[in-house]
Amino acid sequence: MSLTVLALASYFKGNRFLERLKAEGCTVYLLTVETALREPWARHACDDVFAVKTFLDSRALVNSVAYIMRTRKIDRVVALDDFDVEVGAHLREHFRLTHTGHNESTARYFRDKLAMRVRARELGIRIPDFTPVFNHDDVRAFLARVPGPWLVKPRSEASAAGIRKLHTADEVWRRIDELGDDQSFCLVEQMVPGDLFHVDSLVANGKVIFAEVNAYWRPLLDVYQGGGVYATRTVPRERPEVAALKAANAQVLDGFGLGWGASHTEFMKAHADGQVYFIETSARVGGANTAEMVEHATGVNLWSEWARLEVCRGTDHYELPQLKQKFGGVVISLARQEEPDTSGFTDPEIVYRLKMKNHIGFVVAADTPARVEQLLTAYMDRIARDFGAVLPGADKVST
């Protein structure tokens, strides 16, 4: 059966997803926003491309999709970016396509950090202690019971945007006062110092069929708010924490009901007790060239395989490609130069060079984790010295 898929993307990403859908015989429509319309989308893989001013006006978006559907039949609505997950769920609800993807309640588990934590607590998954910012007496009791520092987190931002690390109760209350009517859209969480990991997965028929464990060089909050070079890499697969992280990841994705698709899920291994704490999850491919790193380490392109999963949804026809056992790494930084000259980086392990204004970055792949560590260490020093720039972290990710 040939499917017609409407892909939602408020950011430029997912070309491999679009190309794989077309290769599988699908009719592919892309709906993006006007500010992203000039990006180098894989238009050769799209039967049509549409743009609206914003995805934030839900009624206007429904009207736009309804107009498209007057002359075109849509079988699937797929959200390619974190910010589009709830938008996609709203469209499925309106057009009664919930049998082909998440409804609005399930979508919240993959976007709303409070919904994630409440669901995780129900499932018995270890999480940092937290409280919503609804009732002020509850917040006072939390601050008296749980030692600081604390993180005040927006419930629906991406990455570390908008997170504030605060050390005293007075600082927390000042932040809550600043939020005004936006208080209920935030939560307060105990900060658990540790090593931050991400597990990048594929799920078919409710079962995790692929999971690769990777470790950030520094916690994302430190990079986002303090500046510096971002890096992550494959965790050696024989290390004991890999099995623990995969088990925790499967518990999250099964309990949250991902069902079919791709996920990027983060866990903290605490310095204090060595336990693994769930931090957040998603129903999309990880950003910052995670897909390229995973592909060169394992042979699995998460975008492409997610597209295949959409085609196979509800069947037993999906099979993973043959896996390889290499190791990957990513290093990325803001750059002082608009178009940094990376010709001086000549190591044969470089498999991808980032092409983005005022950024420098590489993906590397090697036969041993030691070589990846060596390359990332050297590159981080060179980038910080010769290219690096720092901007203050924003409270919101800009579109």
C-alpha positions in Angstrom: 0.0 0.0 0.0 1.4 3.4 -1.0 1.1 5.9 1.9 0.8 9.6 1.8 2.8 11.3 4.6 2.6 14.9 5.8 5.9 15.7 7.5 5.9 18.7 9.9 9.1 20.6 10.4 9.4 24.0 12.0 13.2 23.7 11.8 15.4 22.5 9.0 16.0 18.8 9.6 15.0 15.4 8.4 16.0 15.3 4.7 17.1 11.6 5.1 13.6 10.9 6.4 12.0 12.5 3.4 14.3 10.7 1.0 13.7 7.4 2.5 9.9 7.8 2.4 10.1 8.6 -1.3 12.4 5.6 -1.9 9.8 3.4 -0.2 7.2 4.6 -2.7 5.3 7.1 -0.5 3.7 10.3 -1.6 5.6 12.9 0.5 4.3 16.4 1.5 6.4 18.7 3.7 4.8 21.4 5.8 7.2 23.9 7.3 7.2 27.6 8.4 7.9 30.5 6.1 11.2 31.4 7.8 12.5 27.9 7.0 11.1 27.7 3.4 14.4 28.7 1.8 16.5 26.0 3.6 18.0 23.3 1.4 15.1 20.8 1.8 15.2 17.6 -0.2 12.6 18.9 -2.6 13.4 16.1 -5.0 11.9 13.8 -2.4 8.8 15.9 -1.9 5.7 15.8 -4.0 4.8 19.2 -2.7 6.1 21.7 -0.1 3.9 24.0 1.9 4.6 26.8 4.4 2.6 28.6 7.0 3.6 31.6 9.0 3.8 29.7 12.3 2.8 26.4 13.9 1.7 28.2 17.1 -1.7 29.3 15.7 -3.4 25.9 16.0 -6.7 27.0 14.3 -4.9 28.5 11.4 -2.7 25.4 11.1 -5.8 23.1 11.1 -7.4 25.3 8.5 -4.2 25.1 6.3 -4.0 21.3 6.6 -7.8 21.0 5.9 -7.3 23.0 2.7 -4.5 20.7 1.6 -6.7 17.7 2.3 -9.5 18.9 0.1 -7.6 17.6 -2.9 -5.0 15.3 -1.2 -5.5 12.3 1.0 -3.2 12.2 4.1 -2.5 8.8 5.8 0.2 9.8 8.3 1.2 13.0 10.1 4.8 12.9 11.3 6.5 15.5 13.4 10.2 15.8 12.7 11.2 18.2 15.5 10.7 18.4 19.2 8.5 21.5 19.0 6.2 19.9 16.5 5.3 16.7 18.5 2.3 18.3 20.1 1.3 20.0 16.9 1.3 16.7 15.1 -0.8 15.1 17.8 -3.3 18.0 17.6 -3.6 17.5 13.9 -4.1 13.7 14.3 -6.8 14.3 16.8 -8.6 16.8 14.6 -8.5 14.6 11.5 -9.0 11.4 13.4 -5.6 9.9 12.5 -4.7 8.8 16.1 -4.5 5.2 15.0 -1.4 6.2 13.0 0.5 8.0 15.8 0.3 9.6 19.2 -2.8 11.3 20.5 -2.4 14.6 22.5 -2.2 12.9 25.9 0.5 10.5 24.9 2.4 13.2 23.0 2.7 15.1 26.3 4.9 12.4 27.7 7.5 13.2 25.0 7.3 17.0 25.2 6.1 18.1 28.7 8.8 17.6 31.3 6.2 17.6 34.1 4.1 14.9 32.3 7.3 12.9 31.8 8.2 13.0 35.5 4.7 12.2 36.8 4.5 9.2 34.4 8.0 8.1 35.3 7.1 8.2 39.0 3.9 6.1 38.3 6.1 3.5 36.6 8.7 3.4 39.4 11.5 4.9 37.3 14.1 6.7 39.3 14.0 10.5 38.8 15.3 13.6 40.6 12.8 14.9 43.1 10.5 17.6 41.7 7.5 19.7 42.2 5.2 21.6 39.8 4.8 25.3 40.3 1.1 25.3 41.0 0.5 25.6 44.8 3.0 27.8 46.6 2.7 25.9 49.8 3.7 22.7 48.0 6.8 24.6 46.6 7.7 25.8 50.1 7.5 22.3 51.4 9.6 21.0 48.6 12.3 23.6 49.1 12.4 22.8 52.9 12.5 19.0 52.3 14.9 18.7 49.3 18.4 20.2 49.6 19.6 22.5 46.9 20.8 23.5 44.4 17.6 23.3 42.4 16.7 23.7 38.7 13.8 25.8 37.6 12.8 24.2 34.2 10.4 25.2 31.5 8.1 22.3 30.9 8.2 22.5 27.0 11.5 24.0 25.9 14.2 21.9 24.2 17.7 21.1 25.4 18.8 23.3 28.3 17.0 26.5 27.1 15.4 28.4 29.9 16.8 26.3 32.8 18.0 28.2 35.8 20.3 26.7 38.4 19.5 28.3 41.8 21.2 27.8 45.2 18.9 29.4 47.7 15.2 29.4 48.3 15.1 33.2 47.9 16.6 32.8 44.4 13.9 30.2 43.5 11.1 32.5 44.7 12.5 35.5 42.8 12.5 33.4 39.6 9.0 32.2 40.3 7.9 35.9 40.7 9.6 36.8 37.5 7.6 34.1 35.7 4.3 35.7 36.7 1.5 34.0 34.9 3.9 31.5 33.3 4.6 29.8 36.6 2.5 26.8 35.9 4.5 26.1 32.7 7.6 25.4 34.9 8.7 22.9 37.5 11.3 22.9 40.2 13.7 19.9 40.4 16.5 18.8 42.6 19.8 19.1 40.8 21.6 15.7 40.6 25.3 16.2 39.7 26.6 13.4 37.6 27.6 12.2 34.1 24.9 12.8 31.4 24.1 10.1 28.9 21.8 9.9 25.9 20.3 6.7 24.5 19.3 7.0 20.8 16.7 4.4 19.9 14.3 2.9 17.4 11.0 1.3 18.5 8.8 -1.0 16.5 5.5 -2.4 17.8 6.2 -1.1 21.3 9.6 -2.8 21.6 13.0 -1.1 21.5 14.8 -2.8 18.6 17.9 -0.6 18.5 19.6 1.5 21.2 23.0 3.1 21.2 24.4 4.6 24.4 26.4 7.8 24.2 27.9 10.1 26.8 28.1 13.9 26.7 31.5 15.3 27.4 30.0 18.0 29.7 26.4 18.3 31.0 24.3 20.3 28.4 23.3 22.9 31.0 27.0 23.8 31.5 27.6 24.1 27.8 24.4 26.0 27.1 24.8 28.5 30.0 28.6 28.7 30.3 29.6 28.4 26.7 32.4 26.2 25.4 32.6 23.3 23.1 29.9 20.6 22.9 30.9 17.0 22.5 29.5 13.5 22.8 30.7 10.1 21.9 29.8 6.4 21.9 30.1 4.6 25.2 32.2 1.4 25.0 29.6 -1.2 24.7 31.1 -3.6 27.3 30.9 -1.0 30.1 28.4 -2.1 32.8 26.5 1.1 32.7 25.5 0.4 29.1 23.2 -2.5 30.1 21.7 -0.4 32.9 21.0 2.5 30.6 19.5 0.3 28.0 17.2 -1.3 30.5 16.1 2.1 31.9 15.6 3.4 28.4 13.4 0.4 27.5 11.3 0.9 30.7 10.7 4.6 29.7 9.8 4.0 26.1 7.6 1.1 26.8 5.9 2.8 29.8 5.4 6.0 27.9 3.9 4.3 24.9 6.2 5.4 22.1 5.0 2.5 20.0 6.8 3.2 16.7 9.5 5.6 15.8 12.7 7.2 17.0 13.7 8.6 20.4 16.5 10.5 22.1 16.4 9.9 25.9 18.7 11.4 28.5 19.8 9.9 31.8 22.1 11.1 34.6 24.4 8.7 36.4 24.7 10.4 39.8 28.1 11.1 41.4 26.6 10.6 44.9 25.1 7.2 44.6 26.1 5.8 41.2 22.4 5.3 40.3 20.8 6.1 36.9 18.2 8.9 36.9 15.8 9.6 34.1 16.0 13.2 32.9 13.9 13.5 29.7 12.8 11.8 26.5 11.5 12.6 23.1 9.7 11.2 20.1 12.3 12.3 17.5 15.9 11.9 16.4 18.5 13.7 18.5 20.0 16.9 17.2 23.5 18.2 17.0 24.6 15.6 14.4 23.7 12.7 16.7 22.2 10.9 13.7 25.5 11.1 11.7 27.5 9.9 14.7 25.2 6.9 15.3 25.2 6.1 11.6 29.0 6.0 11.3 29.3 4.0 14.5 26.6 1.4 13.8 25.5 1.6 10.2 22.0 2.7 11.3 20.8 6.1 10.0 18.1 7.0 12.5 16.2 9.3 10.1 16.1 6.7 7.4 15.1 3.9 9.6 12.4 6.0 11.3 10.9 6.5 7.8 10.9 2.8 7.2 9.2 2.3 10.6 6.4 4.7 9.5 5.9 2.6 6.4 5.9 -0.6 8.4 3.7 0.7 11.2 1.3 -2.0 12.4 3.0 -4.8 10.6 5.9 -7.3 11.3 7.8 -6.4 8.1 10.6 -4.2 9.6 14.1 -5.5 9.9 17.1 -3.6 11.1 20.0 -3.2 8.7 23.2 -5.1 9.5 25.0 -3.5 12.4 28.7 -2.6 12.5 30.7 -2.1 15.7 32.7 1.2 15.4 32.7 4.2 17.7 31.7 7.7 16.9 32.0 11.2 18.3 30.7 14.7 17.7 32.3 18.1 18.5 30.5 21.4 17.8 31.1 25.0 18.8 30.0 28.5 17.9 32.7 30.2 15.8 34.0 33.7 15.6 34.3 33.3 11.8 31.2 33.2 9.7 32.6 30.4 7.6 35.4 28.7 9.5 38.3 27.2 7.5 38.5 23.6 8.6 41.1 22.5 6.0 43.7 22.1 8.8 41.7 19.2 10.2 42.9 16.4 8.1 42.5 13.2 10.2 41.0 10.4 8.1 38.5 9.6 10.9 36.5 12.8 10.1 33.4 11.5 8.4 31.3 14.7 8.4 32.0 18.5 8.6 29.3 20.8 9.8 28.3 23.5 7.3 26.5 26.2 9.3 27.3 29.9 9.6 29.3 30.8 12.7 29.7 27.2 13.7 32.4 24.6 13.5 31.9 20.9 14.0 32.9 17.4 13.0 31.7 13.9 13.3 34.5 11.3 13.7 34.4 7.5 13.6 37.1 5.1 14.6 37.7 1.4 15.4 38.4 2.1 19.1 36.9 4.4 21.7 40.4 5.5 22.7 40.9 7.0 19.2 37.6 8.9 19.4 38.6 10.3 22.8 42.0 11.3 21.5 40.5 13.2 18.5 37.8 14.9 20.5 40.2 16.1 23.1 42.5 17.5 20.5 39.7 19.1 18.5 38.1 20.7 21.6 41.4 22.4 22.5 42.0 23.6 18.9 38.5 24.8 18.4 38.4 26.7 21.7 41.7 28.4 20.9 41.3 29.2 17.2 37.6 29.4 16.5 35.4 29.4 19.6 32.8 32.1 20.4 30.4 32.3 23.4 26.9 33.7 23.5 24.7 33.8 26.6 22.1 31.1 26.8 18.6 32.1 25.9 15.4 31.3 27.8 13.8 30.1 24.6 15.1 28.3 21.4 14.6 30.8 18.6 12.9 29.8 15.4 
